Amino acid sequence: MTIHKGIRTGGRSARVQQSIHDAVKDLLASHERSDVTVPMIAQKAGVTPSTIYRRWGDLATLLADVALERFEPDEKLADTGSFHGDVLAYAEQYLDEMGSSLGRSMLRDVTATDDNQCARRCAEMITTRLQVLAERATARNEPYPPIDRVVDIIFAPMVYRILFSEKNPDTDYVRDLVDRCMAENAAG
């Protein structure tokens, strides 16, 4: 089922959505993920389970929606004065956030749902931030690689390692990815 992002941004609908999101966050903080159920969330949020099923369809999609809300950045992207430095700072920040236990759980929630819209929204969050960095580079008359190449060379391998490796990638790994991306761009 599709997450209903066309829901009004204010009023009762927004309050209900926020209370459900808050209930999920509270329950995940105090319970194992596998123990959290739709009825528990509904009770804590003060709604009926049918409200959750109607809006999200299933628990996996609700968890993915909450995870995507948490992906929203709390701070601005660092401006280091170069595209290379900006991408490196963003990639290290992304690794720090997504490589954490909570970050891994959020990535797994997004990939666990059958709703491809969740994965697209997650990818759009990365590309939107990279577009901001590209606009900065353009304003500085600085060349930069296409955004899709930055995703393919830096972020895709990083997410793969976060999700599927026994050990998280480290900042040296991320620096190597960024350097490789920039070298490829310089070589044309």
C-alpha positions as CSV (number, residue, x, y, z in Angstrom):
1,M,0.0,0.0,0.0
2,T,1.2,3.5,-0.8
3,I,2.0,5.9,2.0
4,H,-0.5,8.8,1.7
5,K,1.8,11.8,1.5
6,G,-1.0,13.8,-0.1
7,I,-2.7,14.1,3.4
8,R,-3.3,17.6,4.5
9,T,-0.4,19.1,6.3
10,G,-2.5,20.6,9.1
11,G,-5.6,19.7,11.1
12,R,-6.8,16.5,12.6
13,S,-5.1,14.3,9.9
14,A,-1.7,15.8,10.7
15,R,-2.2,15.4,14.4
16,V,-3.3,11.8,14.1
17,Q,-0.2,11.0,11.9
18,Q,2.1,12.7,14.3
19,S,0.6,10.9,17.3
20,I,1.1,7.6,15.5
21,H,4.7,8.5,14.6
22,D,5.4,9.5,18.2
23,A,3.9,6.3,19.4
24,V,6.1,4.3,17.1
25,K,9.2,6.1,18.3
26,D,8.3,5.7,21.9
27,L,7.6,2.0,21.5
28,L,10.8,1.4,19.6
29,A,12.8,3.1,22.3
30,S,11.3,0.8,25.0
31,H,10.7,-2.5,23.1
32,E,12.4,-4.8,20.7
33,R,11.4,-4.0,17.2
34,S,10.0,-7.6,16.7
35,D,7.7,-7.0,19.7
36,V,6.0,-3.9,18.4
37,T,2.6,-4.5,16.8
38,V,0.0,-2.3,15.1
39,P,-2.4,-2.8,18.1
40,M,0.3,-1.6,20.5
41,I,0.9,1.5,18.4
42,A,-2.8,2.2,18.0
43,Q,-3.4,2.0,21.7
44,K,-0.5,4.3,22.5
45,A,-1.5,6.8,19.8
46,G,-5.2,6.7,20.9
47,V,-6.5,5.5,17.5
48,T,-7.9,2.3,16.2
49,P,-5.7,-0.3,14.4
50,S,-7.9,0.3,11.3
51,T,-6.7,3.9,11.2
52,I,-3.1,2.6,10.9
53,Y,-4.0,0.0,8.3
54,R,-6.1,2.4,6.3
55,R,-3.3,5.0,6.1
56,W,-0.2,2.7,5.9
57,G,-1.5,-0.7,5.0
58,D,0.9,-2.7,7.2
59,L,3.5,-2.3,10.0
60,A,6.5,-2.4,7.6
61,T,5.2,0.6,5.7
62,L,4.5,2.5,8.8
63,L,8.0,1.8,10.2
64,A,9.4,2.9,6.9
65,D,7.5,6.1,7.0
66,V,8.7,6.9,10.5
67,A,12.2,6.0,9.4
68,L,12.0,8.4,6.5
69,E,10.8,11.2,8.8
70,R,13.9,10.6,10.9
71,F,16.1,10.8,7.8
72,E,15.2,14.5,7.5
73,P,18.3,16.4,8.5
74,D,18.4,18.6,11.6
75,E,21.2,20.7,10.4
76,K,22.5,22.4,7.3
77,L,25.0,20.8,5.0
78,A,28.6,21.9,5.7
79,D,30.0,24.5,3.3
80,T,33.8,23.7,3.1
81,G,34.4,25.9,0.0
82,S,34.8,23.1,-2.5
83,F,32.5,20.4,-3.9
84,H,35.0,17.7,-2.9
85,G,35.0,18.9,0.7
86,D,31.3,19.4,0.8
87,V,30.6,15.9,-0.5
88,L,33.2,14.4,1.9
89,A,31.6,16.2,4.8
90,Y,28.1,15.0,3.8
91,A,29.2,11.4,3.2
92,E,30.9,11.3,6.6
93,Q,27.8,12.7,8.2
94,Y,25.6,10.2,6.4
95,L,27.9,7.3,7.5
96,D,27.8,8.5,11.1
97,E,24.0,8.7,11.1
98,M,23.2,5.6,9.0
99,G,26.0,3.5,10.3
100,S,24.6,3.8,13.8
101,S,22.4,1.1,15.3
102,L,19.4,3.4,14.8
103,G,20.4,4.3,11.3
104,R,20.8,0.7,10.2
105,S,17.4,-0.1,11.6
106,M,15.9,2.8,9.7
107,L,17.5,1.7,6.5
108,R,16.2,-1.8,7.0
109,D,12.7,-0.5,7.7
110,V,12.8,1.4,4.4
111,T,14.0,-1.6,2.4
112,A,11.7,-4.0,4.2
113,T,8.5,-2.5,2.9
114,D,6.9,-3.6,-0.4
115,D,6.2,0.1,-1.1
116,N,8.8,1.3,-3.5
117,Q,7.8,4.8,-2.8
118,C,9.7,4.6,0.5
119,A,12.9,3.7,-1.2
120,R,12.4,6.4,-3.8
121,R,11.8,9.0,-1.0
122,C,15.0,7.8,0.7
123,A,17.0,8.2,-2.5
124,E,15.5,11.6,-3.2
125,M,16.7,12.8,0.2
126,I,20.2,12.0,-0.8
127,T,20.0,13.4,-4.3
128,T,18.3,16.6,-3.0
129,R,21.2,17.3,-0.7
130,L,23.7,16.5,-3.4
131,Q,21.9,19.0,-5.7
132,V,22.4,21.7,-3.0
133,L,26.1,20.9,-3.1
134,A,26.1,21.0,-6.9
135,E,24.4,24.4,-6.9
136,R,27.1,25.7,-4.6
137,A,29.8,24.3,-6.9
138,T,28.1,26.0,-9.9
139,A,28.1,29.3,-8.1
140,R,31.8,28.9,-7.5
141,N,32.4,27.9,-11.2
142,E,33.7,24.6,-9.9
143,P,33.3,21.4,-12.0
144,Y,31.6,18.5,-10.3
145,P,30.5,15.0,-11.3
146,P,26.9,14.2,-12.3
147,I,24.7,13.6,-9.2
148,D,24.0,10.0,-10.4
149,R,27.7,9.2,-10.5
150,V,28.1,10.6,-7.0
151,V,25.3,8.3,-5.8
152,D,26.7,5.3,-7.7
153,I,30.3,5.7,-6.6
154,I,29.9,7.0,-3.0
155,F,26.4,6.4,-1.5
156,A,25.4,3.1,-3.1
157,P,28.5,1.2,-1.9
158,M,28.2,2.9,1.5
159,V,24.6,1.9,2.0
160,Y,25.4,-1.6,0.8
161,R,28.2,-2.0,3.3
162,I,26.0,-0.5,6.1
163,L,23.2,-3.0,5.4
164,F,25.1,-6.1,4.5
165,S,28.6,-6.1,5.9
166,E,29.5,-7.4,9.3
167,K,31.5,-4.3,10.0
168,N,30.5,-0.8,9.1
169,P,32.6,1.1,6.6
170,D,34.8,3.7,8.2
171,T,35.8,7.2,7.3
172,D,38.9,6.0,5.4
173,Y,36.6,3.9,3.2
174,V,34.3,6.9,2.6
175,R,37.3,9.2,1.8
176,D,38.5,6.7,-0.8
177,L,35.1,6.6,-2.4
178,V,34.9,10.4,-2.6
179,D,38.5,10.7,-3.9
180,R,37.7,8.0,-6.6
181,C,34.6,9.9,-7.6
182,M,36.4,13.2,-7.9
183,A,39.4,11.6,-9.8
184,E,37.0,10.1,-12.3
185,N,35.4,13.5,-12.8
186,A,38.8,15.2,-13.2
187,A,39.9,12.6,-15.8
188,G,36.7,13.3,-17.8
